[in-house]
């Protein structure tokens, strides 16, 4: 990669970090952490019922972390846990109280996201989404190949 492209990539990395930081700042402002916000966003899909295993897989999070978040939501009455079809997992059911809570937490965030995008045309938004999706697929492929080449002695 040439020097100019390296500068652009470095700037893009800084932008990713800035976005992560902004979401983290918002999460802290409502007394949560960023990972809990991600879980709430997933659970906000009222058409889908998730198990803790589903949440772990969908968000690529450790089982213990998801369990801790779901347990906290359950203790506060925001979710119920019902036996799933396979009996080894429990379905996470968002309660009415939980729906109100999730709305109160996520609406200001989604409103802010929408307001930020208002200055962009639909074509720009689509181009950004397509470019990021293409990059994610390429990076995933290259990273998988890179991981295969890591010497076993370096892996703990």
SERO-4910 file (N, C-alpha, C, O; in steps of 0.05 Angstrom, whole numbers):
BEGIN
 pado doro    nc1    nc2    nc3   cac1   cac2   cac3    cc1    cc2    cc3    oc1    oc2    oc3
  Unk    A     17    -23      0      0      0      0     18     25      0     37     26     15
  Unk    A     11     44    -17     27     68    -19     22     86      6      3     82     21
  Unk    A     40    106      9     38    124     33     12    139     34      2    143     56
  Unk    A      2    148     12    -23    164     13    -46    146     22    -63    154     38
  Unk    A    -47    121     12    -68    102     21    -65     96     50    -85     93     64
  Unk    A    -40     93     60    -35     88     88    -46    110    106    -58    105    127
  Unk    A    -43    135     96    -54    158    111    -84    157    112    -96    163    133
  Unk    A    -96    150     90   -126    148     89   -135    126    108   -155    130    123
  Unk    A   -122    103    107   -130     81    124   -126     88    154   -143     82    170
  Unk    A   -104    102    160    -99    111    187   -122    130    196   -131    128    219
  Unk    A   -130    148    179   -152    166    185   -178    151    189   -194    158    207
  Unk    A   -183    131    173   -207    114    175   -207    100    202   -228     98    215
  Unk    A   -184     89    210   -182     76    237   -188     95    259   -202     88    278
  Unk    A   -179    119    257   -185    140    277   -215    146    278   -226    150    299
  Unk    A   -227    146    255   -256    150    253   -271    127    267   -290    132    281
  Unk    A   -263    102    262   -275     79    275   -273     82    305   -292     77    320
  Unk    A   -249     89    315   -245     92    343   -262    115    354   -273    112    376
  Unk    A   -265    136    340   -282    159    348   -311    150    350   -324    157    370
  Unk    A   -321    135    331   -348    125    332   -352    107    356   -372    109    370
  Unk    A   -334     88    360   -336     70    383   -337     87    409   -352     81    427
  Unk    A   -320    107    410   -319    124    434   -345    139    438   -354    142    460
  Unk    A   -357    149    416   -382    163    418   -404    145    429   -420    154    446
  Unk    A   -406    120    419   -425    102    430   -420     95    459   -439     93    475
  Unk    A   -395     93    466   -388     87    494   -395    111    512   -406    106    534
  Unk    A   -390    135    503   -398    159    519   -428    159    523   -437    165    545
  Unk    A   -443    153    502   -472    153    505   -480    131    525   -497    137    543
  Unk    A   -469    108    522   -476     86    540   -471     94    569   -488     89    587
  Unk    A   -448    106    574   -442    114    601   -461    136    611   -467    137    635
  Unk    A   -470    153    593   -488    174    601   -515    164    611   -530    177    625
  Unk    A   -522    139    603   -547    127    612   -542    104    632   -559     88    637
  Unk    A   -517    104    642   -510     85    663   -505     56    654   -507     38    670
  Unk    A   -498     53    629   -493     27    618   -465     26    605   -450     46    605
  Unk    A   -458      2    594   -434      1    578   -442     -5    549   -465    -13    544
  Unk    A   -423     -1    531   -429     -4    503   -440    -32    496   -457    -34    479
  Unk    A   -429    -52    508   -438    -80    502   -467    -84    510   -482    -97    495
  Unk    A   -476    -72    532   -504    -74    540   -521    -60    520   -543    -70    513
  Unk    A   -512    -37    509   -527    -24    488   -531    -42    464   -552    -44    452
  Unk    A   -509    -56    456   -511    -75    433   -532    -97    439   -547   -104    421
  Unk    A   -532   -108    463   -551   -128    470   -580   -117    469   -598   -130    459
  Unk    A   -583    -93    480   -610    -81    479   -619    -76    450   -643    -80    444
  Unk    A   -601    -68    433   -608    -64    405   -617    -90    392   -636    -90    377
  Unk    A   -604   -112    399   -612   -138    389   -639   -146    399   -656   -155    384
  Unk    A   -643   -143    425   -668   -151    438   -691   -133    429   -714   -141    432
  Unk    A   -686   -110    419   -706    -91    411   -722   -101    387   -744    -91    381
  Unk    A   -712   -121    373   -726   -133    350   -749   -150    361   -745   -173    368
  Unk    A   -773   -138    361   -796   -152    374   -806   -176    358   -822   -192    368
  Unk    A   -796   -179    333   -805   -202    317   -787   -227    322   -794   -249    312
  Unk    A   -766   -224    336   -746   -245    340   -744   -252    370   -742   -233    387
  Unk    A   -743   -277    377   -737   -286    404   -709   -298    403   -703   -315    387
  Unk    A   -693   -289    422   -665   -298    423   -660   -314    449   -673   -309    469
  Unk    A   -642   -333    447   -631   -346    471   -604   -332    477   -594   -317    461
  Unk    A   -593   -338    501   -567   -326    507   -546   -336    487   -528   -321    479
  Unk    A   -549   -361    478   -530   -371    458   -533   -355    432   -512   -349    420
  Unk    A   -557   -349    424   -561   -332    400   -548   -305    402   -534   -296    384
  Unk    A   -551   -293    426   -539   -266    430   -509   -268    428   -496   -252    416
  Unk    A   -497   -289    441   -468   -293    440   -459   -296    411   -439   -283    403
  Unk    A   -473   -312    395   -465   -317    367   -469   -292    350   -452   -285    334
  Unk    A   -492   -279    353   -499   -256    336   -480   -233    341   -472   -219    322
  Unk    A   -472   -228    366   -455   -206    373   -426   -213    377   -409   -196    383
  Unk    A   -420   -239    375   -393   -249    379   -382   -241    406   -361   -229    408
  Unk    A   -398   -248    427   -391   -241    454   -387   -266    471   -399   -286    465
  Unk    A   -371   -264    492   -367   -287    510   -392   -294    525   -408   -276    532
  Unk    A   -396   -319    530   -420   -329    543   -423   -316    571   -445   -309    579
  Unk    A   -402   -314    586   -403   -303    613   -413   -274    613   -428   -266    630
  Unk    A   -403   -259    594   -410   -230    592   -440   -228    585   -454   -212    598
  Unk    A   -449   -243    566   -478   -242    558   -495   -251    582   -516   -239    588
  Unk    A   -486   -272    595   -501   -282    619   -504   -261    640   -525   -257    652
  Unk    A   -483   -246    645   -483   -225    665   -502   -203    657   -517   -193    674
  Unk    A   -502   -195    632   -520   -174    622   -549   -183    624   -566   -168    634
  Unk    A   -555   -207    614   -582   -217    615   -592   -221    643   -615   -215    650
  Unk    A   -574   -230    661   -582   -233    689   -589   -206    701   -609   -204    716
  Unk    A   -574   -186    695   -580   -159    705   -607   -149    695   -623   -138    710
  Unk    A   -612   -153    669   -637   -145    657   -660   -161    670   -682   -149    674
  Unk    A   -656   -186    676   -676   -203    688   -682   -193    717   -705   -191    725
  Unk    A   -661   -187    732   -664   -178    760   -679   -152    761   -693   -146    781
  Unk    A   -677   -136    740   -691   -110    740   -719   -112    728   -734    -93    726
  Unk    A   -726   -137    719   -753   -141    708   -756   -134    679   -779   -131    670
  Unk    A   -734   -130    665   -736   -122    637   -739   -145    618   -748   -142    595
  Unk    A   -730   -169    627   -734   -193    611   -743   -216    628   -739   -216    653
  Unk    A   -755   -235    616   -762   -261    629   -746   -282    614   -740   -279    590
  Unk    A   -740   -304    627   -727   -326    615   -746   -350    614   -755   -359    635
  Unk    A   -752   -360    591   -770   -382    587   -755   -405    575   -737   -401    559
  Unk    A   -763   -429    583   -749   -453    572   -753   -454    542   -775   -451    531
  Unk    A   -731   -457    528   -731   -458    498   -739   -486    489   -741   -505    505
  Unk    A   -742   -489    463   -750   -515    452   -730   -537    457   -738   -560    462
  Unk    A   -704   -530    457   -684   -551    461   -678   -556    491   -662   -574    497
  Unk    A   -690   -541    509   -688   -545    538   -660   -539    549   -657   -536    573
  Unk    A   -640   -536    532   -613   -530    542   -609   -499    544   -591   -490    557
  Unk    A   -627   -485    530   -625   -456    529   -651   -444    539   -672   -458    541
  Unk    A   -650   -419    545   -675   -405    553   -679   -382    533   -661   -367    526
  Unk    A   -705   -379    525   -712   -356    508   -712   -331    526   -721   -331    548
  Unk    A   -703   -309    514   -703   -283    528   -727   -268    518   -729   -261    494
  Unk    A   -746   -264    536   -771   -250    529   -770   -222    541   -768   -220    566
  Unk    A   -772   -202    525   -772   -175    535   -800   -169    547   -820   -173    533
  Unk    A   -800   -160    572   -826   -153    585   -836   -126    576   -821   -111    562
  Unk    A   -860   -119    583   -871    -93    576   -853    -71    589   -847    -51    577
  Unk    A   -845    -76    614   -827    -57    628   -801    -55    613   -790    -33    610
  Unk    A   -792    -78    602   -767    -78    587   -769    -63    560   -751    -49    552
  Unk    A   -793    -65    547   -797    -51    522   -796    -21    527   -784     -6    511
  Unk    A   -808    -11    549   -807     17    555   -778     25    561   -769     46    552
  Unk    A   -764      9    577   -736     14    584   -719     16    558   -704     35    555
  Unk    A   -721     -4    541   -705     -4    516   -712     20    499   -693     33    488
  Unk    A   -737     27    497   -745     51    481   -732     76    493   -721     92    478
  Unk    A   -734     78    519   -722    102    533   -692    104    530   -681    125    528
  Unk    A   -679     81    528   -650     80    525   -642     85    496   -624    100    490
  Unk    A   -655     70    478   -646     70    450   -657     93    432   -644    101    413
  Unk    A   -681    103    439   -693    124    422   -675    149    419   -671    158    397
  Unk    A   -664    160    441   -646    183    437   -622    176    420   -612    193    405
  Unk    A   -612    151    422   -589    143    406   -596    141    377   -582    151    360
  Unk    A   -618    127    371   -626    124    343   -635    151    331   -630    156    307
  Unk    A   -647    168    347   -653    195    338   -628    210    330   -627    224    310
  Unk    A   -607    208    347   -582    221    342   -569    210    316   -558    225    300
  Unk    A   -570    183    313   -559    171    289   -573    182    264   -561    189    244
  Unk    A   -600    182    266   -616    192    243   -609    221    237   -606    228    213
  Unk    A   -607    237    257   -601    266    253   -574    269    240   -570    286    223
  Unk    A   -555    253    248   -528    254    237   -528    247    207   -513    258    191
  Unk    A   -545    228    200   -547    219    172   -563    238    154   -561    237    130
  Unk    A   -578    256    166   -596    274    151   -580    291    131   -591    299    110
  Unk    A   -555    297    136   -540    313    118   -529    298     94   -516    309     77
  Unk    A   -535    273     93   -526    256     71   -549    248     53   -572    244     63
  Unk    A   -544    244     28   -565    234     10   -566    204     12   -548    191     22
  Unk    A   -588    193      2   -592    164      3   -569    149    -12   -560    128     -3
  Unk    A   -560    161    -33   -538    149    -49   -512    148    -32   -498    128    -33
  Unk    A   -506    169    -18   -482    169     -1   -484    149     21   -465    135     27
  Unk    A   -508    147     33   -511    127     55   -508     99     44   -495     82     57
  Unk    A   -520     93     21   -518     67      9   -489     61      2   -480     39      6
  Unk    A   -475     80    -10   -448     76    -17   -430     70      8   -413     53      7
  Unk    A   -435     85     29   -420     81     54   -426     52     64   -407     38     71
  Unk    A   -451     45     65   -458     18     75   -446     -4     58   -435    -23     68
  Unk    A   -448     -1     31   -436    -21     13   -406    -23     16   -395    -45     16
  Unk    A   -393      0     18   -364      0     21   -355    -13     47   -336    -29     47
  Unk    A   -369     -7     69   -362    -19     95   -367    -49     95   -351    -64    106
  Unk    A   -389    -57     82   -395    -86     81   -373   -100     64   -364   -122     72
  Unk    A   -366    -88     42   -345   -100     25   -318   -102     40   -304   -122     39
  Unk    A   -311    -80     55   -287    -80     71   -288   -102     92   -269   -116     96
  Unk    A   -311   -105    106   -314   -125    127   -309   -153    116   -296   -169    129
  Unk    A   -321   -158     93   -317   -185     81   -288   -190     73   -277   -211     79
  Unk    A   -276   -170     61   -247   -173     53   -229   -176     77   -211   -193     77
  Unk    A   -234   -160     98   -217   -161    122   -221   -188    136   -202   -200    146
  Unk    A   -246   -198    137   -251   -224    149   -235   -246    135   -223   -263    148
  Unk    A   -236   -245    108   -222   -265     93   -192   -264     97   -179   -284    103
  Unk    A   -181   -240     95   -152   -237     99   -143   -244    127   -123   -257    131
  Unk    A   -159   -236    147   -153   -243    175   -153   -273    180   -137   -283    195
  Unk    A   -173   -287    168   -174   -316    171   -149   -329    159   -137   -347    171
  Unk    A   -140   -319    136   -116   -330    124    -91   -323    141    -73   -340    144
  Unk    A    -91   -299    152    -68   -291    169    -67   -308    194    -45   -317    202
  Unk    A    -90   -314    206    -90   -330    230    -80   -359    225    -68   -371    242
  Unk    A    -86   -369    201    -76   -396    194    -46   -397    193    -34   -418    198
  Unk    A    -33   -374    186     -4   -373    183     11   -367    209     35   -367    209
  Unk    A     -4   -361    230     10   -354    256     23   -380    267      9   -400    270
  Unk    A     48   -379    273     62   -403    284     49   -411    311     42   -394    327
  Unk    A     46   -437    314     33   -448    338     47   -439    364     34   -436    384
  Unk    A     73   -434    363     88   -425    386     79   -398    396     83   -391    420
  Unk    A     67   -382    379     58   -355    387     30   -355    399     22   -335    411
  Unk    A     15   -377    395    -12   -378    404    -12   -389    433     -1   -410    438
  Unk    A    -26   -374    450    -27   -382    478    -50   -400    483    -55   -409    506
***
